[in-house]
Amino acid sequence: MVLRSKVKALFSADKALAKTLKNIFGFYPGNIFLYQLAFRHKSAANETINGYKISNERLEFLGDAILSATVADFLFKKFPYKNEGFLTEMRARIVSRNSLNKLSQKLGLDDLVLTAKDTKSQFRSASGDAFEAFIGALYLDKGYNFTHKVLIDRIVATHIDLDALEKSESNPKSRLIEWAQKEKIPIEFRVISELGEGYKKQYLVEIHLDGVPHAKGQDFSIKGAEQMAAEKTLQVIRTDQS
């Protein structure tokens, strides 16, 4: 009876996830395990016999590449007369961690992310990471063409205002890199320290301009730490120029 109850509970959970994905994206998943894994944050990772912890990190890596390629293809066709710099900046704005976090929350994927108990507030990038992992799962389950269609028709066309995005200010890291290129100053983002362990680990990034260390930023992700350090550096630059 206990085993039967567990099997029934797992089946119900699978069915609920499948229905949620159908409501949001318009399709039923084939391999439901991939999507379950996509929403499992590293803080709630399952540990296998050999000690390897199963989480959505590998799917996130794959999804990041698929998302970047799909958005690049879309922008290339959408703006046939724009230069490489414009296309690169637009793609960066669409796939930025902040943008993906907001998009994931808007779609309701944030509620599906499984983290360690009472720790979700610590992981500001968890929802965005899960979105990328979902893309990785979708690619493995349905293939590139299907993934491309879902991303463009169900997400970009519906939830991203390209006109507003084009007029918005770029992210701090992009602005700083653009400034450094204009001034012909070599710029480097260095991870100088990793603080804590496991899912509580944070990264300390320091920006070097022409070999000279400037501001530092600390966050649970390297990208987040880079953005914080870039914003601090831009503030110093503005002060020096005023």
C-alpha positions in Angstrom: 0.0 0.0 0.0 2.8 2.4 0.8 4.6 1.7 -2.5 1.3 2.1 -4.3 0.8 5.5 -2.6 4.2 6.7 -3.5 3.8 5.7 -7.2 0.4 7.4 -7.3 1.9 10.6 -5.8 4.7 10.6 -8.3 2.3 10.0 -11.2 0.1 12.9 -9.9 3.1 15.2 -9.7 4.2 14.3 -13.2 0.7 14.9 -14.5 0.5 18.3 -12.8 3.9 19.4 -14.3 2.9 18.2 -17.7 -0.4 20.1 -17.5 1.4 23.3 -16.3 3.8 23.2 -19.2 0.9 22.6 -21.7 -0.9 25.7 -20.3 2.2 27.9 -20.5 3.8 26.7 -23.7 1.2 24.8 -25.5 2.8 21.3 -25.6 2.9 18.1 -23.5 6.4 16.9 -22.6 7.6 13.6 -23.8 10.3 12.8 -21.2 8.9 14.3 -18.0 12.1 13.5 -16.1 14.0 16.1 -18.1 11.6 18.9 -17.0 11.6 17.8 -13.4 15.4 18.0 -13.5 15.3 21.4 -15.1 13.5 22.9 -12.1 15.7 21.2 -9.5 18.1 23.8 -8.1 21.6 22.7 -7.0 20.6 23.4 -3.4 18.0 20.6 -3.7 20.2 18.3 -5.7 19.7 14.5 -5.3 22.9 12.6 -4.5 23.6 9.4 -6.4 25.5 6.4 -5.2 28.8 7.7 -6.6 28.4 11.0 -4.9 27.5 13.0 -8.0 24.7 15.5 -7.2 21.9 15.7 -9.8 20.6 19.2 -10.4 19.7 21.4 -13.3 23.2 22.8 -13.8 24.1 20.7 -16.9 20.7 21.5 -18.5 21.3 25.1 -17.7 24.6 25.0 -19.6 23.0 23.4 -22.6 19.9 25.7 -22.5 22.1 28.8 -22.4 23.8 27.8 -25.7 20.5 26.9 -27.4 18.8 30.2 -26.2 21.7 32.3 -27.4 21.7 30.7 -30.8 18.0 30.9 -31.2 17.8 34.6 -30.2 20.8 35.4 -32.5 19.0 33.7 -35.4 15.8 35.6 -34.7 17.5 39.0 -34.4 19.5 38.4 -37.5 16.3 37.9 -39.6 14.3 40.5 -37.7 16.8 43.3 -38.3 18.4 42.7 -41.7 20.1 46.1 -41.9 21.5 46.4 -38.3 25.2 45.9 -37.6 26.8 43.3 -35.5 27.2 45.6 -32.5 23.4 46.2 -32.4 22.6 42.6 -32.7 25.0 41.6 -30.0 23.6 44.2 -27.6 20.0 43.2 -28.2 20.8 39.6 -27.7 22.6 40.5 -24.4 19.6 42.4 -23.2 17.2 39.5 -24.0 19.3 36.8 -22.4 20.6 38.7 -19.4 20.2 37.1 -16.0 17.9 39.9 -14.9 15.7 39.6 -18.0 15.5 35.9 -17.7 14.6 36.1 -14.0 11.7 38.5 -14.7 10.6 36.4 -17.7 10.6 33.2 -15.6 8.5 34.9 -12.9 6.1 36.3 -15.5 5.6 32.9 -17.0 5.1 31.3 -13.6 8.1 29.1 -13.8 9.4 30.6 -10.6 6.8 28.6 -8.7 8.1 25.3 -10.2 11.7 25.8 -9.0 12.7 23.4 -6.3 15.3 24.7 -3.8 16.4 23.7 -0.4 13.9 24.6 2.3 13.7 28.3 3.2 16.5 29.2 0.9 14.8 30.4 -2.3 15.3 34.0 -1.4 19.0 33.6 -1.3 19.2 32.6 -5.0 18.3 35.6 -7.0 19.2 33.9 -10.3 17.5 30.6 -9.5 14.4 31.3 -11.7 16.5 32.5 -14.6 18.8 29.5 -14.3 15.8 27.2 -14.3 14.5 28.9 -17.5 17.7 28.1 -19.3 17.6 24.6 -17.9 14.0 24.3 -19.2 15.3 25.2 -22.7 17.9 22.6 -22.4 15.3 20.0 -21.4 13.0 21.1 -24.3 15.8 20.8 -26.8 16.7 17.2 -25.6 13.0 16.2 -25.6 11.7 17.8 -28.8 14.7 18.9 -30.9 16.0 22.2 -32.1 13.3 23.2 -34.6 10.5 22.6 -32.0 12.5 24.5 -29.3 13.1 27.4 -31.7 9.3 27.7 -32.5 8.4 27.6 -28.8 11.0 30.3 -27.9 10.0 32.6 -30.7 6.2 32.1 -30.9 5.4 31.6 -27.2 8.1 33.7 -25.5 9.8 36.3 -27.6 6.8 37.4 -29.7 4.4 37.3 -26.7 6.5 38.5 -23.7 9.3 40.6 -25.0 8.8 44.2 -26.2 11.6 44.7 -28.7 10.9 48.4 -29.3 11.2 49.1 -25.5 14.2 46.8 -25.2 16.0 48.7 -28.0 15.4 52.0 -26.3 16.4 50.8 -22.8 19.8 51.3 -21.3 22.2 48.4 -21.6 23.3 46.5 -18.6 26.3 47.8 -16.5 28.8 45.3 -17.8 27.9 46.1 -21.4 28.1 49.8 -20.8 31.5 49.5 -19.1 32.9 47.3 -21.9 31.6 49.8 -24.5 33.3 52.7 -22.6 36.6 50.8 -22.3 36.6 50.0 -26.0 35.8 53.7 -26.9 38.7 54.8 -24.6 40.9 52.0 -25.9 41.5 50.8 -22.3 42.1 47.1 -21.7 39.4 45.6 -19.4 39.4 42.4 -17.5 36.9 40.7 -15.1 38.7 38.5 -12.6 37.2 36.0 -10.2 39.5 36.6 -7.3 37.8 34.6 -4.6 35.1 32.0 -4.0 33.4 32.4 -0.6 31.4 29.6 1.1 30.7 26.1 -0.1 28.0 24.2 -1.9 24.9 26.1 -2.9 25.8 29.0 -0.5 29.0 29.7 -2.5 29.5 33.3 -3.7 31.9 34.8 -6.1 34.0 37.9 -5.7 34.9 39.6 -9.0 37.3 42.4 -9.4 37.5 44.7 -12.5 41.0 45.6 -13.9 41.3 48.6 -16.2 44.6 48.7 -18.0 46.0 46.2 -15.4 44.9 48.4 -12.5 42.3 46.9 -10.0 39.1 48.9 -9.5 35.7 48.0 -8.0 34.7 44.6 -6.7 31.3 42.8 -6.8 30.0 39.8 -4.9 27.1 37.5 -5.8 25.9 33.9 -5.9 26.7 33.9 -9.7 29.8 35.1 -11.6 27.5 37.1 -13.9 25.8 38.8 -11.0 29.1 39.7 -9.4 30.4 41.1 -12.7 27.4 43.3 -13.0 27.7 44.7 -9.5 31.4 45.4 -10.0 30.7 47.1 -13.3 28.0 49.3 -11.8 30.4 50.4 -9.1 33.1 51.1 -11.6 30.8 53.2 -13.8 29.8 55.2 -10.7 33.5 56.0 -10.1 34.0 57.0 -13.8 30.9 59.3 -13.7 32.3 61.0 -10.5 35.7 61.5 -12.0 34.3 63.0 -15.2 31.9 65.3 -13.4 
